[in-house]
Amino acid sequence: ACTATSMGITVFVYVVTMTAGFLTFGMNCDAVILVNYSRKDTFVNMARLGVGLSIVASFPLMFSGLREAAIALLKQISHNAADWDAVLRQDVLSMCLLTLITSLALVMSDTGVVVGLVGAICGSTIIYIVPCSLYAASIQTYLTTRNLATIVLLRCLTVLGTMLAVGGCYSALFL
């Protein structure tokens, strides 16, 4: 009951915020709502500062995950996985990833594209692909007729999630 109440409150806050933003700006609403407000608005500037601090504080955590995932991937495809345990290689990889991320940040001026891509990929992955894949893998050892039907349904939801991710990426990039 507590989780349902918390989720309900969160949904309500998001709906009120989205509705207020849309009613304020209509179809002229930017992907990052704070861009639409005046630079002289004190409360909006405090919100901008909070968002900026949040990004700066969370970047090391997200980058660490990216680097570790990249190292794990490189170990998988490398002929000699032990090479990627060397600190120098990891440092060079970190510098290359930081250079790539910084270059993309300098070139991309429309944050709406980035927000759209992240929303499409992460949203579909978190909602459809990962839970369905994990649940299907966990019940696959108990294959009964009922479980087989459930696994088929879960695979269909995984395909739906993949299609939604591709459609969301297409929408963010081309529409």
Phi and psi in degrees as GROMACS dihedral restraints (atoms count N, CA, C in turn):
[ dihedral_restraints ]
;  ai    aj    ak    al  type     phi  dphi    fc
    3     4     5     6     1   -65.4    20    10
    4     5     6     7     1   -42.7    20    10
    6     7     8     9     1   -65.3    20    10
    7     8     9    10     1   -43.0    20    10
    9    10    11    12     1   -62.4    20    10
   10    11    12    13     1   -40.5    20    10
   12    13    14    15     1   -65.1    20    10
   13    14    15    16     1   -44.1    20    10
   15    16    17    18     1   -62.0    20    10
   16    17    18    19     1   -45.6    20    10
   18    19    20    21     1   -64.1    20    10
   19    20    21    22     1   -39.8    20    10
   21    22    23    24     1   -62.5    20    10
   22    23    24    25     1   -43.3    20    10
   24    25    26    27     1   -63.4    20    10
   25    26    27    28     1   -42.6    20    10
   27    28    29    30     1   -62.4    20    10
   28    29    30    31     1   -46.1    20    10
   30    31    32    33     1   -60.0    20    10
   31    32    33    34     1   -43.2    20    10
   33    34    35    36     1   -60.8    20    10
   34    35    36    37     1   -45.6    20    10
   36    37    38    39     1   -62.0    20    10
   37    38    39    40     1   -43.6    20    10
   39    40    41    42     1   -63.3    20    10
   40    41    42    43     1   -44.1    20    10
   42    43    44    45     1   -63.9    20    10
   43    44    45    46     1   -43.8    20    10
   45    46    47    48     1   -62.3    20    10
   46    47    48    49     1   -43.9    20    10
   48    49    50    51     1   -64.1    20    10
   49    50    51    52     1   -45.5    20    10
   51    52    53    54     1   -64.5    20    10
   52    53    54    55     1   -41.8    20    10
   54    55    56    57     1   -64.8    20    10
   55    56    57    58     1   -43.3    20    10
   57    58    59    60     1   -62.9    20    10
   58    59    60    61     1   -42.0    20    10
   60    61    62    63     1   -63.4    20    10
   61    62    63    64     1   -43.7    20    10
   63    64    65    66     1   -69.4    20    10
   64    65    66    67     1   -41.2    20    10
   66    67    68    69     1   -66.7    20    10
   67    68    69    70     1   -29.3    20    10
   69    70    71    72     1   -74.0    20    10
   70    71    72    73     1   -44.0    20    10
   72    73    74    75     1  -114.1    20    10
   73    74    75    76     1   -14.3    20    10
   75    76    77    78     1    62.1    20    10
   76    77    78    79     1  -139.4    20    10
   78    79    80    81     1   -74.9    20    10
   79    80    81    82     1    -8.7    20    10
   81    82    83    84     1   -87.8    20    10
   82    83    84    85     1    13.9    20    10
   84    85    86    87     1   -73.6    20    10
   85    86    87    88     1   128.0    20    10
   87    88    89    90     1   -78.0    20    10
   88    89    90    91     1   158.4    20    10
   90    91    92    93     1   -61.1    20    10
   91    92    93    94     1   -35.4    20    10
   93    94    95    96     1  -102.4    20    10
   94    95    96    97     1   106.1    20    10
   96    97    98    99     1   -58.0    20    10
   97    98    99   100     1   -30.4    20    10
   99   100   101   102     1   -66.8    20    10
  100   101   102   103     1   -20.8    20    10
  102   103   104   105     1   -66.5    20    10
  103   104   105   106     1   -28.7    20    10
  105   106   107   108     1   -73.1    20    10
  106   107   108   109     1   -21.5    20    10
  108   109   110   111     1   -86.5    20    10
  109   110   111   112     1   159.3    20    10
  111   112   113   114     1   -64.1    20    10
  112   113   114   115     1   145.8    20    10
  114   115   116   117     1   -73.1    20    10
  115   116   117   118     1   -11.3    20    10
  117   118   119   120     1   -92.9    20    10
  118   119   120   121     1    -4.8    20    10
  120   121   122   123     1   -78.2    20    10
  121   122   123   124     1   115.1    20    10
  123   124   125   126     1   -62.3    20    10
  124   125   126   127     1   -45.9    20    10
  126   127   128   129     1   -66.3    20    10
  127   128   129   130     1   -37.8    20    10
  129   130   131   132     1   -67.4    20    10
  130   131   132   133     1   -39.1    20    10
  132   133   134   135     1   -64.4    20    10
  133   134   135   136     1   -35.8    20    10
  135   136   137   138     1   -65.4    20    10
  136   137   138   139     1   -39.4    20    10
  138   139   140   141     1   -65.4    20    10
  139   140   141   142     1   -41.6    20    10
  141   142   143   144     1   -59.8    20    10
  142   143   144   145     1   -43.4    20    10
  144   145   146   147     1   -61.7    20    10
  145   146   147   148     1   -43.1    20    10
  147   148   149   150     1   -62.4    20    10
  148   149   150   151     1   -42.6    20    10
  150   151   152   153     1   -64.6    20    10
  151   152   153   154     1   -43.2    20    10
  153   154   155   156     1   -61.2    20    10
  154   155   156   157     1   -45.2    20    10
  156   157   158   159     1   -63.8    20    10
  157   158   159   160     1   -37.9    20    10
  159   160   161   162     1   -62.4    20    10
  160   161   162   163     1   -43.1    20    10
  162   163   164   165     1   -66.3    20    10
  163   164   165   166     1   -45.8    20    10
  165   166   167   168     1   -63.8    20    10
  166   167   168   169     1   -40.3    20    10
  168   169   170   171     1   -74.0    20    10
  169   170   171   172     1   -31.1    20    10
  171   172   173   174     1   -89.4    20    10
  172   173   174   175     1   -16.7    20    10
  174   175   176   177     1   -58.5    20    10
  175   176   177   178     1   -46.2    20    10
  177   178   179   180     1   -59.1    20    10
  178   179   180   181     1   -38.4    20    10
  180   181   182   183     1   -65.8    20    10
  181   182   183   184     1   -46.3    20    10
  183   184   185   186     1   -67.0    20    10
  184   185   186   187     1   -39.8    20    10
  186   187   188   189     1   -65.8    20    10
  187   188   189   190     1   -38.1    20    10
  189   190   191   192     1   -60.8    20    10
  190   191   192   193     1   -43.1    20    10
  192   193   194   195     1   -63.0    20    10
  193   194   195   196     1   -41.7    20    10
  195   196   197   198     1   -62.0    20    10
  196   197   198   199     1   -46.3    20    10
  198   199   200   201     1   -63.3    20    10
  199   200   201   202     1   -44.9    20    10
  201   202   203   204     1   -64.7    20    10
  202   203   204   205     1   -39.2    20    10
  204   205   206   207     1   -66.4    20    10
  205   206   207   208     1   -40.0    20    10
  207   208   209   210     1   -64.6    20    10
  208   209   210   211     1   -40.9    20    10
  210   211   212   213     1   -64.5    20    10
  211   212   213   214     1   -43.1    20    10
  213   214   215   216     1   -62.1    20    10
  214   215   216   217     1   -41.3    20    10
  216   217   218   219     1   -64.7    20    10
  217   218   219   220     1   -44.9    20    10
  219   220   221   222     1   -64.7    20    10
  220   221   222   223     1   -34.0    20    10
  222   223   224   225     1   -65.4    20    10
  223   224   225   226     1   -36.1    20    10
  225   226   227   228     1   -67.4    20    10
  226   227   228   229     1   -40.3    20    10
  228   229   230   231     1   -94.3    20    10
  229   230   231   232     1    -8.1    20    10
  231   232   233   234     1   -82.1    20    10
  232   233   234   235     1   149.8    20    10
  234   235   236   237     1   -71.8    20    10
  235   236   237   238     1   -32.2    20    10
  237   238   239   240     1  -126.2    20    10
  238   239   240   241     1    94.3    20    10
  240   241   242   243     1   -62.9    20    10
  241   242   243   244     1   -28.0    20    10
  243   244   245   246     1   -65.7    20    10
  244   245   246   247     1   -22.3    20    10
  246   247   248   249     1   -59.2    20    10
  247   248   249   250     1   -31.0    20    10
  249   250   251   252     1   -83.1    20    10
  250   251   252   253     1     0.7    20    10
  252   253   254   255     1   -84.7    20    10
  253   254   255   256     1   -13.1    20    10
  255   256   257   258     1   -69.4    20    10
  256   257   258   259     1   131.6    20    10
  258   259   260   261     1   -62.1    20    10
  259   260   261   262     1   -38.4    20    10
  261   262   263   264     1   -60.7    20    10
  262   263   264   265     1   -44.2    20    10
  264   265   266   267     1   -63.2    20    10
  265   266   267   268     1   -41.2    20    10
  267   268   269   270     1   -65.1    20    10
  268   269   270   271     1   -38.1    20    10
  270   271   272   273     1   -66.4    20    10
  271   272   273   274     1   -41.6    20    10
  273   274   275   276     1   -64.2    20    10
  274   275   276   277     1   -42.8    20    10
  276   277   278   279     1   -60.0    20    10
  277   278   279   280     1   -42.9    20    10
  279   280   281   282     1   -60.1    20    10
  280   281   282   283     1   -44.1    20    10
  282   283   284   285     1   -64.3    20    10
  283   284   285   286     1   -40.9    20    10
  285   286   287   288     1   -64.5    20    10
  286   287   288   289     1   -44.1    20    10
  288   289   290   291     1   -64.6    20    10
  289   290   291   292     1   -42.8    20    10
  291   292   293   294     1   -62.9    20    10
  292   293   294   295     1   -40.2    20    10
  294   295   296   297     1   -63.2    20    10
  295   296   297   298     1   -44.3    20    10
  297   298   299   300     1   -62.2    20    10
  298   299   300   301     1   -47.5    20    10
  300   301   302   303     1   -63.5    20    10
  301   302   303   304     1   -43.8    20    10
  303   304   305   306     1   -65.3    20    10
  304   305   306   307     1   -40.9    20    10
  306   307   308   309     1   -62.8    20    10
  307   308   309   310     1   -43.6    20    10
  309   310   311   312     1   -63.5    20    10
  310   311   312   313     1   -39.8    20    10
  312   313   314   315     1   -64.8    20    10
  313   314   315   316     1   -34.8    20    10
  315   316   317   318     1   -73.3    20    10
  316   317   318   319     1   -33.4    20    10
  318   319   320   321     1   -83.5    20    10
  319   320   321   322     1   -38.3    20    10
  321   322   323   324     1   -85.3    20    10
  322   323   324   325     1   114.7    20    10
  324   325   326   327     1   -98.1    20    10
  325   326   327   328     1   -19.9    20    10
  327   328   329   330     1   -95.2    20    10
  328   329   330   331     1   102.4    20    10
  330   331   332   333     1   -70.1    20    10
  331   332   333   334     1   -17.9    20    10
  333   334   335   336     1   -60.2    20    10
  334   335   336   337     1   -36.1    20    10
  336   337   338   339     1   -65.4    20    10
  337   338   339   340     1   -45.9    20    10
  339   340   341   342     1   -63.9    20    10
  340   341   342   343     1   -46.5    20    10
  342   343   344   345     1   -61.4    20    10
  343   344   345   346     1   -41.6    20    10
  345   346   347   348     1   -64.0    20    10
  346   347   348   349     1   -44.2    20    10
  348   349   350   351     1   -65.3    20    10
  349   350   351   352     1   -45.8    20    10
  351   352   353   354     1   -62.7    20    10
  352   353   354   355     1   -43.1    20    10
  354   355   356   357     1   -62.9    20    10
  355   356   357   358     1   -44.1    20    10
  357   358   359   360     1   -65.6    20    10
  358   359   360   361     1   -47.7    20    10
  360   361   362   363     1   -74.4    20    10
  361   362   363   364     1   -53.0    20    10
  363   364   365   366     1   -69.3    20    10
  364   365   366   367     1   -40.7    20    10
  366   367   368   369     1   -60.4    20    10
  367   368   369   370     1   -50.4    20    10
  369   370   371   372     1   -64.5    20    10
  370   371   372   373     1   -38.2    20    10
  372   373   374   375     1   -66.6    20    10
  373   374   375   376     1   -45.6    20    10
  375   376   377   378     1   -72.1    20    10
  376   377   378   379     1   -36.0    20    10
  378   379   380   381     1   -84.7    20    10
  379   380   381   382     1   -43.5    20    10
  381   382   383   384     1  -108.9    20    10
  382   383   384   385     1   -52.3    20    10
  384   385   386   387     1   -72.7    20    10
  385   386   387   388     1   -55.3    20    10
  387   388   389   390     1   -66.3    20    10
  388   389   390   391     1   -51.1    20    10
  390   391   392   393     1   -60.9    20    10
  391   392   393   394     1   -42.5    20    10
  393   394   395   396     1   -66.0    20    10
  394   395   396   397     1   -41.1    20    10
  396   397   398   399     1   -66.2    20    10
  397   398   399   400     1   -43.1    20    10
  399   400   401   402     1   -65.7    20    10
  400   401   402   403     1   -43.9    20    10
  402   403   404   405     1   -66.5    20    10
  403   404   405   406     1   -42.0    20    10
  405   406   407   408     1   -61.4    20    10
  406   407   408   409     1   -41.8    20    10
  408   409   410   411     1   -66.4    20    10
  409   410   411   412     1   -34.6    20    10
  411   412   413   414     1   -74.9    20    10
  412   413   414   415     1   -31.3    20    10
  414   415   416   417     1   -96.4    20    10
  415   416   417   418     1    -4.1    20    10
  417   418   419   420     1   -64.5    20    10
  418   419   420   421     1   -26.5    20    10
  420   421   422   423     1   -71.7    20    10
  421   422   423   424     1   -19.6    20    10
  423   424   425   426     1  -107.7    20    10
  424   425   426   427     1    59.6    20    10
  426   427   428   429     1   -72.8    20    10
  427   428   429   430     1   107.3    20    10
  429   430   431   432     1  -121.6    20    10
  430   431   432   433     1   176.3    20    10
  432   433   434   435     1   -61.1    20    10
  433   434   435   436     1   -40.9    20    10
  435   436   437   438     1   -66.7    20    10
  436   437   438   439     1   -43.7    20    10
  438   439   440   441     1   -65.4    20    10
  439   440   441   442     1   -35.3    20    10
  441   442   443   444     1   -62.7    20    10
  442   443   444   445     1   -42.6    20    10
  444   445   446   447     1   -63.6    20    10
  445   446   447   448     1   -39.6    20    10
  447   448   449   450     1   -64.9    20    10
  448   449   450   451     1   -42.3    20    10
  450   451   452   453     1   -64.0    20    10
  451   452   453   454     1   -40.4    20    10
  453   454   455   456     1   -61.8    20    10
  454   455   456   457     1   -44.2    20    10
  456   457   458   459     1   -61.7    20    10
  457   458   459   460     1   -42.9    20    10
  459   460   461   462     1   -64.1    20    10
  460   461   462   463     1   -40.0    20    10
  462   463   464   465     1   -64.3    20    10
  463   464   465   466     1   -38.5    20    10
  465   466   467   468     1   -63.6    20    10
  466   467   468   469     1   -40.9    20    10
  468   469   470   471     1   -65.8    20    10
  469   470   471   472     1   -34.9    20    10
  471   472   473   474     1   -64.7    20    10
  472   473   474   475     1   -42.9    20    10
  474   475   476   477     1   -63.6    20    10
  475   476   477   478     1   -42.2    20    10
  477   478   479   480     1   -59.3    20    10
  478   479   480   481     1   -44.6    20    10
  480   481   482   483     1   -60.3    20    10
  481   482   483   484     1   -40.4    20    10
  483   484   485   486     1   -65.3    20    10
  484   485   486   487     1   -43.1    20    10
  486   487   488   489     1   -64.4    20    10
  487   488   489   490     1   -39.9    20    10
  489   490   491   492     1   -65.4    20    10
  490   491   492   493     1   -38.2    20    10
  492   493   494   495     1   -64.3    20    10
  493   494   495   496     1   -45.2    20    10
  495   496   497   498     1   -64.3    20    10
  496   497   498   499     1   -44.2    20    10
  498   499   500   501     1   -63.3    20    10
  499   500   501   502     1   -39.2    20    10
  501   502   503   504     1   -66.1    20    10
  502   503   504   505     1   -39.5    20    10
  504   505   506   507     1   -65.6    20    10
  505   506   507   508     1   -42.5    20    10
  507   508   509   510     1   -61.3    20    10
  508   509   510   511     1   -44.1    20    10
  510   511   512   513     1   -63.4    20    10
  511   512   513   514     1   -42.4    20    10
  513   514   515   516     1   -66.7    20    10
  514   515   516   517     1   -35.3    20    10
  516   517   518   519     1   -87.3    20    10
  517   518   519   520     1   -35.6    20    10
  519   520   521   522     1  -119.1    20    10
  520   521   522   523     1   -13.3    20    10
